[in-house]
Amino acid sequence: MPRWPQRAQDDNDLLAALKKGDDKAFDQIFRIYYSSLKLFAFKLCANEQQAEDIVQECFLKLWRLRGNLANADNLKSYLYRSVKNVFLEKHEKRSSHPKELSHDIEDDSALQIVIRCETSREIYRVLQLIPPRMREVFVLYYLEGRSTREICELLHKTVNTIDSQRKRALQLFRKQFIPG
Amino acid sequence: MKNENYEALQNAWRTAYLIAGFIKKTLTIEEEEELDLWIEGSRENMRLFEELTEEKAMSDYIRWYDQQDVEAKLQETRMKLGLPARARVVSFWRWAAAAAILLLICGSLAYLFVFKKKESSMAVHEGKHDILPGKAYAQLKLSTGKVIILQSTTDTVVNGAISIKNGTVMNNASTDNTWNEIVIPRKAYYKVILPDGSKVWLNSESSIRYPSSFDSIRTVTVTGETFFEVAKDPNHPFIVSAGGINVQALGTKFNINAYANEAGTSTTLVEGSVKVSDVNHVKILKPAEQITDHDWTIKSIETAPVTGWFKNEFVFKATPMPVIARMMERWYDVHVAFKDSIPYHFNGTISRDLPISQLLAWLEETGNVKFEMNKNEITVLK
């Protein structure tokens, strides 16, 4: 079963491959981080189209500047920071008072957004590894707090089916745990 | 990268790891203590922790992640970088599901990706004979028997209650108790604002019948495909009657597809809540759920492919060719015949405001379907 790289070590490997011009590594990085970076950009600019443009620009830069990434020792930090920088550039171009905005990534508020993005990315990553049917039960039960009875009605399944799917999903969910 | 900023971000990664671990219930005792320390560190930390671990919060994020078309965006980005297009990598379970279907039908099935393009490079169908897309057009039938033809340019006052502006039929509440009907032929669409302020978009080959003023219950009857944005009014339930089912709403947005040549009448909820019923069933939908009256099973779906039409787009997501063919028939008023069956599903978004040649060429770009066009007859080939 393919498993998304999670540990910093995997990120380092991807970064090293990227620097050598491996576009497969680029694809991997894109798949791992695109959605959460877009979420970050979206929380900064509150516009989905703009968020997409910002993140795409970051990935264009990542590939074009791959030779000069020598000091990007941490891929994740580099990417989030890149999103913030592109956002600021775009914002300054439009705004006549660029100084009014201080979305520095080390701001408490920006760091909180980063924590939201990374927590949800990890939960989503793990959920991808649960079969869709079980995943549905899992989300309804553990993340939405619905009762087994409600889920039975929603999915037209018996209590036994729901219970066993829920338990198996939980096992799978925990098994995906990789120490960071 | 500045070193002094490094630590703040490293701490953020660690916190995210701890909160995710808390949700997964995989933390060690030491890690739990570390998390507790962080939570107690500030009120903001406490609030953030509560927010992320609150029931439903994470499921909202998951829905958001589900909606992202990462592969399409990746291909688009690769294109901009001049990197060669790559075949899609399908996640294991999707692959397993596809494999299961493959075994079932013993045929070949593949998902093809067509990417959004501003302009398509076309040669095949251009020039000789083309078919233009649908446009704003409707017939307004008044209870007096009078029929008025509406187009996007018709800005007129029909009577004290009805006026036409910007391709929309506007109804003011009136005192007389009559019914009006708006009929949309093939190759057309129209929009109407009902006496209570609710908005309705009508797709081709569709109709709506509504009273000139609403009673305590707001009732309308529709055929074909309609998208509703119901004005909030808890005291006056809004009921849409379509192909043998009733859809009851308060203030919500939903799509009803009741075309006679589709598999049953399907209701898709975008926002709010609706009750769908017939004589034997009653079901309540949540946003991003769909129900069809042939099996009455609630499915979680992505709404964009269903509602794309009212934004004047064709949105395909694993859409089989026969479904696309029926859309073309209604929108371009053509007849589509299959010489070969096409075992592929199509993905992509394209404007509806293009001549048919562009849509056909765009689909042909996948290399998995071909079209022949003879006047209003389209033939589908392998």
Chai-1 contact restraints between the chains, C-beta under 6 A:
chainA,res_idxA,chainB,res_idxB,connection_type,confidence,min_distance_angstrom,max_distance_angstrom,comment,restraint_id
A,M1,B,F92,contact,1.0,0.0,6.0,A-B,restraint_1
A,P2,B,F92,contact,1.0,0.0,6.0,A-B,restraint_2
A,D23,B,L83,contact,1.0,0.0,6.0,A-B,restraint_3
A,F30,B,L74,contact,1.0,0.0,6.0,A-B,restraint_4
A,R31,B,V70,contact,1.0,0.0,6.0,A-B,restraint_5
A,Y34,B,V70,contact,1.0,0.0,6.0,A-B,restraint_6
A,S35,B,Y65,contact,1.0,0.0,6.0,A-B,restraint_7
A,S35,B,Q68,contact,1.0,0.0,6.0,A-B,restraint_8
A,Q56,B,T77,contact,1.0,0.0,6.0,A-B,restraint_9
A,F59,B,T77,contact,1.0,0.0,6.0,A-B,restraint_10
A,W63,B,L81,contact,1.0,0.0,6.0,A-B,restraint_11
A,N71,B,M1,contact,1.0,0.0,6.0,A-B,restraint_12
A,S77,B,L9,contact,1.0,0.0,6.0,A-B,restraint_13
A,E106,B,N5,contact,1.0,0.0,6.0,A-B,restraint_14
A,E106,B,A8,contact,1.0,0.0,6.0,A-B,restraint_15
A,L111,B,A12,contact,1.0,0.0,6.0,A-B,restraint_16
A,Q112,B,L48,contact,1.0,0.0,6.0,A-B,restraint_17
A,V114,B,A12,contact,1.0,0.0,6.0,A-B,restraint_18
A,I115,B,A12,contact,1.0,0.0,6.0,A-B,restraint_19
A,I115,B,T15,contact,1.0,0.0,6.0,A-B,restraint_20
A,I115,B,A16,contact,1.0,0.0,6.0,A-B,restraint_21
A,E118,B,A16,contact,1.0,0.0,6.0,A-B,restraint_22
A,T119,B,A16,contact,1.0,0.0,6.0,A-B,restraint_23
A,T119,B,I19,contact,1.0,0.0,6.0,A-B,restraint_24
A,T119,B,A20,contact,1.0,0.0,6.0,A-B,restraint_25
A,T119,B,L52,contact,1.0,0.0,6.0,A-B,restraint_26
A,S120,B,Y61,contact,1.0,0.0,6.0,A-B,restraint_27
A,E122,B,A20,contact,1.0,0.0,6.0,A-B,restraint_28
A,I123,B,A20,contact,1.0,0.0,6.0,A-B,restraint_29
A,I123,B,I23,contact,1.0,0.0,6.0,A-B,restraint_30
A,I123,B,M58,contact,1.0,0.0,6.0,A-B,restraint_31
A,Y124,B,I62,contact,1.0,0.0,6.0,A-B,restraint_32
A,Y124,B,Y65,contact,1.0,0.0,6.0,A-B,restraint_33
A,P131,B,W93,contact,1.0,0.0,6.0,A-B,restraint_34
A,V139,B,S59,contact,1.0,0.0,6.0,A-B,restraint_35
A,L143,B,M58,contact,1.0,0.0,6.0,A-B,restraint_36
A,L143,B,S59,contact,1.0,0.0,6.0,A-B,restraint_37
A,E144,B,K56,contact,1.0,0.0,6.0,A-B,restraint_38
A,E144,B,S59,contact,1.0,0.0,6.0,A-B,restraint_39
A,G145,B,E55,contact,1.0,0.0,6.0,A-B,restraint_40
A,R174,B,T26,contact,1.0,0.0,6.0,A-B,restraint_41
A,F177,B,T26,contact,1.0,0.0,6.0,A-B,restraint_42
A,G180,B,Y17,contact,1.0,0.0,6.0,A-B,restraint_43
